[in-house]
Amino acid sequence: MRVLGLMSGTSMDGVDAAVLETDGEAILGFGPTGFRAYSGEERAVLRAGLGLWPEAEGLGAIEALVRGTHAALVAGFDAVDLVGFHGQTLAHDPGGRGTHQIGRGDLLAKETGRRVVWDFRAADVASGGEGAPLVPFFHFACARWIGAAAPVAFLNLGGVGNVTWVDPRAATPETPGALVAFDTGPGNALIDDFLARRLGEAFDADGAVAARGKVAEVVLADLGAHPYIARTPPKSLDRNDFHGYLDRVADLSTEDGAATLAALTAACVAAAARHFPEPATRWLVCGGGRRNRTIMAMLATLTNAPVEPVERVGLDGDMLEAQAFAYLAARVAHGLATSAPGTTGARLPVSGGRISAPG
């Protein structure tokens, strides 16, 4: 199948689109990609929806924005058999109210004339899972595609950080022991929010602001006792679960605050490695955080294996999540699992997602 994957992540910088050729098991080829940036005004609309659940008022404008931007991107792709549409996560509380990704795939199918797979997470939550992370099954396929022969870790640093430990020697991604995956902690979200307040900047380009600062170790001193860090996987985060650290750096200079938040991201990743069944032979990093040189340097000092952007193995770190939802859409269409106990804590392997036809 030739599948178009769409992804708007917790960093809320825009919509990624990528074509993947797959049978739902192996990666057979990579196709064209696209990106549609959100304007400052659009980001403000999305931010206003953070924490809101489906019954809240005022969601119509957010849904229309999400669906409209995605539909505009779909229009630029030809000869696509299927579309994987993640939507925009507004709230995530798997142990309580569930998970909320806004964006109606049934209406997107009608607008674009394409068959759309959407609502990927609800079935996993209903099966007792965290509903996240869902990308690990694609990471397994990537490990096979790059020819890995020993365990590797794929680290995604978007708004939230998440890691997948992959054993490519396993038969399938749902095989017990093949995958261990969970959210590590903040990725770029806290740094982005901090610099938006201080400088009006959307992010720390290349980690330059953090590079000029000094880490306030006292802010990180009790990180190990944080309830989330202390939990064993499976586990997942809402974008704002670590927002209390913004108050902790409020009295620091802009440079020191950015450096401390970068160190927080790296320390959370390092703490995650204790949950791997065996050490990863290399760390492959995707998402915007791989461009933050300060975070990457901090990671290199905290891990006992090479830390490299996924481009080193021929993958596209900007489009990996969009490609992942193309891959997951193909699996849903074929009735294959998209999550398992080792990735989300679901009771059994789950094939999540709804399929909507244009008619």
C-alpha positions in Angstrom: 0.0 0.0 0.0 1.0 3.6 -0.6 -0.1 5.4 2.6 0.0 9.1 3.6 0.7 9.7 7.3 -0.2 13.0 9.0 1.1 14.2 12.3 0.6 17.3 14.4 2.5 16.8 17.6 2.7 18.3 21.1 5.3 20.9 19.9 2.4 22.4 17.8 4.8 23.8 15.2 2.8 22.5 12.3 1.6 19.4 10.3 4.0 16.8 8.9 2.9 14.6 6.0 4.8 11.7 4.6 4.1 8.8 2.2 5.2 5.3 3.1 5.1 2.2 1.0 4.4 -0.8 3.2 2.4 -4.0 3.6 1.8 -3.2 7.2 4.8 -5.3 8.3 7.9 -4.2 6.4 9.0 -0.8 5.1 9.1 -1.2 1.4 9.9 2.4 0.4 9.7 6.1 1.4 7.8 8.6 -0.7 7.4 12.4 -0.8 6.9 14.5 2.3 5.4 17.9 3.1 5.0 20.3 6.0 2.5 23.0 6.8 3.6 25.4 9.6 1.2 26.8 12.1 1.1 30.6 12.4 1.4 32.3 15.7 -2.3 32.9 15.7 -3.0 29.2 14.9 -0.7 28.0 17.7 -2.6 30.3 20.1 -5.9 28.7 19.1 -4.4 25.2 19.7 -2.9 26.2 23.0 -6.3 27.5 24.2 -7.6 23.9 23.7 -4.9 22.2 25.8 -6.5 20.2 28.7 -10.0 20.3 27.2 -12.1 17.2 26.8 -14.7 16.5 24.1 -17.7 17.9 26.0 -16.0 21.3 26.5 -17.4 24.4 24.7 -15.5 26.2 22.0 -13.9 23.2 20.4 -15.5 23.7 17.0 -12.9 26.3 15.9 -10.0 24.1 17.0 -11.4 21.0 15.2 -12.0 23.1 12.0 -8.4 24.4 12.2 -6.9 21.0 12.7 -8.9 19.3 9.9 -8.5 22.2 7.5 -4.7 22.3 7.7 -4.5 18.6 7.3 -6.9 18.6 4.3 -4.8 21.3 2.6 -1.7 19.0 2.9 -3.5 15.9 1.6 -4.5 17.8 -1.5 -0.9 18.0 -2.5 -0.4 14.2 -2.7 -1.4 12.0 -5.6 -1.9 8.2 -5.9 -2.4 7.5 -2.2 -4.3 4.4 -1.1 -5.0 5.4 2.4 -4.5 8.3 4.9 -3.4 7.9 8.5 -4.7 10.9 10.5 -3.5 11.3 14.1 -5.3 14.6 14.9 -4.1 17.0 17.6 -3.8 15.8 21.2 -5.5 18.2 23.6 -5.6 16.1 26.8 -4.2 12.8 27.9 -5.2 11.0 31.2 -5.1 7.2 30.5 -5.7 6.4 34.2 -8.7 8.7 34.4 -10.7 10.3 31.6 -8.8 8.7 28.7 -7.2 10.5 25.8 -8.5 13.3 23.5 -7.2 13.8 19.9 -9.3 16.5 18.1 -9.9 16.1 14.4 -12.7 14.2 12.7 -11.4 11.7 10.3 -14.8 11.0 8.9 -15.1 14.6 7.7 -11.5 14.6 6.5 -12.4 11.6 4.3 -15.3 13.4 2.8 -13.3 16.6 2.2 -10.4 14.8 0.6 -12.1 11.9 -1.1 -9.6 9.5 0.5 -10.1 6.6 2.9 -8.9 7.7 6.3 -7.7 5.8 9.4 -8.1 7.8 12.6 -8.8 7.7 16.4 -5.7 5.5 16.9 -5.5 5.6 20.7 -9.0 5.1 22.1 -9.1 1.3 21.6 -5.8 0.9 23.4 -7.0 2.9 26.4 -10.2 0.8 26.4 -8.1 -2.3 26.6 -6.3 -1.0 29.7 -3.4 0.6 27.9 -1.9 4.1 28.2 -2.8 5.0 24.6 0.8 6.0 24.1 3.4 5.7 22.7 2.1 4.3 19.4 5.2 4.8 17.3 7.1 1.8 18.7 5.7 -0.7 16.2 7.1 1.5 13.4 10.4 1.7 15.3 10.6 -2.0 15.1 10.2 -1.9 11.4 12.9 0.8 11.2 15.3 -1.3 13.2 14.7 -4.1 10.7 15.1 -1.7 7.7 18.5 -0.4 9.0 19.7 -3.9 9.5 20.2 -3.7 13.3 21.3 -6.9 14.8 21.3 -5.9 18.5 19.0 -3.8 20.7 18.8 -0.1 19.8 16.9 2.8 21.3 14.8 5.2 19.3 14.4 8.5 21.2 11.8 11.0 20.0 12.2 14.5 21.4 9.1 16.4 20.4 7.1 18.4 22.9 7.2 15.3 25.1 10.1 12.8 25.0 9.5 9.1 24.4 11.8 6.2 23.9 11.5 2.8 22.3 13.9 0.0 23.1 13.9 -2.4 20.2 15.1 -6.0 20.0 15.3 -6.6 16.2 15.9 -10.3 16.9 12.3 -10.8 17.8 9.9 -12.2 15.3 7.3 -9.5 15.4 6.7 -6.2 17.3 4.0 -7.8 19.4 6.3 -10.7 20.4 6.8 -10.5 24.2 10.2 -8.8 24.9 10.5 -7.2 21.4 9.7 -3.7 22.6 9.8 -1.6 25.7 8.4 1.9 25.2 7.2 4.8 27.3 7.3 8.6 27.6 10.6 9.7 29.3 9.5 13.2 30.4 9.6 16.7 28.9 11.1 17.0 25.4 11.1 20.5 24.0 7.7 21.7 25.5 9.1 23.3 28.6 12.0 25.0 26.9 9.6 26.3 24.2 7.1 27.6 26.7 9.9 29.2 28.8 11.4 31.1 25.8 8.0 32.1 24.6 7.5 33.9 27.9 11.0 35.4 28.1 11.9 36.2 24.5 8.7 35.6 22.5 10.6 32.9 20.6 9.0 29.6 19.6 12.0 27.5 20.4 15.7 27.5 21.3 17.3 27.3 17.8 20.3 24.9 17.9 20.2 25.1 21.7 22.1 28.4 21.5 20.4 30.0 24.5 20.9 27.0 26.7 24.5 26.8 25.6 25.2 30.2 27.2 23.7 29.2 30.5 24.7 27.3 33.6 22.5 24.4 34.9 21.0 25.1 38.3 21.6 21.7 39.8 19.4 22.5 42.9 16.3 22.6 40.5 17.0 19.0 39.4 18.1 17.6 42.8 14.9 15.8 43.6 14.1 14.7 40.1 14.5 11.0 40.9 11.7 11.3 43.5 9.3 12.8 41.0 6.2 10.5 40.9 6.5 10.0 37.1 10.2 9.2 37.1 9.7 6.7 40.0 7.0 4.8 38.1 7.9 1.7 36.1 6.6 1.4 32.5 4.2 1.3 30.9 3.6 5.0 31.4 2.8 8.1 29.4 2.5 11.9 29.9 0.3 14.8 29.1 2.2 17.7 27.6 1.9 19.8 30.8 2.6 17.2 33.4 6.1 18.7 34.2 4.9 22.4 34.0 5.8 22.9 37.6 9.5 23.1 36.5 8.7 26.4 34.8 8.0 27.9 38.3 11.3 26.4 39.6 13.3 28.3 36.9 11.3 31.5 37.1 14.0 33.3 39.1 16.9 32.2 36.9 18.3 34.2 33.9 17.0 33.2 30.5 20.2 31.4 29.7 20.4 29.5 33.0 16.7 28.6 32.8 17.0 27.2 29.3 20.2 25.3 30.3 18.4 23.8 33.3 15.4 22.8 31.3 17.6 21.2 28.7 19.3 19.3 31.5 15.9 18.2 32.8 15.1 16.7 29.4 18.4 14.8 29.3 18.2 13.6 32.9 14.8 12.2 32.3 16.1 10.3 29.2 19.0 8.9 31.2 16.7 7.7 34.0 14.6 5.9 31.4 17.5 3.6 30.4 17.2 1.8 33.8 14.0 0.2 32.4 15.7 -1.4 29.4 16.0 -5.3 29.5 19.6 -4.9 28.3 21.6 -1.8 27.3 21.0 -0.3 23.9 23.9 -0.4 21.5 23.1 3.0 20.1 20.6 5.8 20.6 18.9 7.2 17.5 17.2 10.5 18.0 14.4 12.1 16.0 12.1 15.1 16.5 13.1 18.7 16.8 15.2 18.0 19.9 17.9 16.4 17.8 18.7 19.8 16.5 19.3 21.2 20.0 23.0 20.7 20.3 23.0 21.4 24.0 20.5 18.6 24.7 22.4 16.2 22.4 25.7 17.0 24.1 24.1 16.4 27.5 22.7 13.0 26.4 26.1 12.0 25.1 27.6 12.4 28.6 24.7 10.5 30.3 24.5 7.4 28.2 27.0 4.6 27.6 26.3 4.3 23.9 26.6 6.5 20.8 23.8 9.2 20.6 23.1 10.1 16.9 20.4 11.8 14.9 18.4 9.2 12.9 19.8 10.7 9.7 23.0 8.7 10.4 21.1 5.6 9.4 19.2 7.0 6.5 16.0 8.0 8.2 14.2 11.3 8.3 14.0 12.7 11.8 11.4 15.3 10.9 9.0 12.9 9.3 9.4 9.7 11.3 6.2 10.2 13.3 4.2 11.0 10.1 5.6 7.9 8.5 4.7 6.0 11.6 1.1 6.8 11.3 1.1 5.8 7.7 2.5 2.5 8.8 0.0 2.1 11.6 -2.9 3.0 9.2 -1.7 0.2 6.9 -1.7 -2.2 9.9 -5.2 -1.2 10.9 -6.4 -1.8 7.3 -4.8 -5.3 7.5 -6.2 -6.0 10.9 -2.7 -6.1 12.5 -1.8 -5.0 16.0 -0.7 -1.4 16.6 0.1 -1.7 20.3 0.9 -4.4 22.8 1.5 -4.9 26.5 5.2 -4.0 26.1 4.5 -0.6 24.6 1.3 0.7 26.2 0.4 -1.8 28.9 -2.7 -3.0 27.1 -3.9 -6.4 28.2 -3.4 -7.9 24.8 -2.1 -6.7 21.4 -4.6 -4.1 20.1 -5.4 -3.0 16.5 -6.6 0.5 17.2 -8.2 3.0 14.8 -11.4 3.7 12.9 -11.6 3.6 9.1 -13.8 6.2 7.3 -14.5 6.0 3.6 -15.2 9.2 1.6 -18.9 8.2 1.2 
